[in-house]
Amino acid sequence: MKIETLKQILKKKAVNEKFAVLTNLSNGKSEIFKLGTPLSKNFINFKNEIENYYNLKKNGIINNTEIFIEIYFKPVDVIIVGAVHITQYL
């Protein structure tokens, strides 16, 4: 991964922006993906699969490809209120 891509990832994580990192495992090329942004020639042929994984918030290698997708979404904040016997199972 190029240092510029890593810097972009850190900036986006700092402001809780939704995005994905696409990596072609066969050649090591990476890029950041957001819905509505164009894909580079390394990933354009897999646009539908990438968007499907993104919408499902699913990480992994896209079937029958060498493309790894890692989704970055702001985690859900959970507040648990209640007595011990209620919350112990949570």
PyMOL commands that set and color helices and strands:
alter all, ss='L'
color gray80, all
select helices_A, chain A and resi 3-14+44-56+84-87
alter helices_A, ss='H'
color red, helices_A
select strands_A, chain A and resi 19-24+30-33+60-61+67-72
alter strands_A, ss='S'
color yellow, strands_A
deselect
rebuild
show_as cartoon
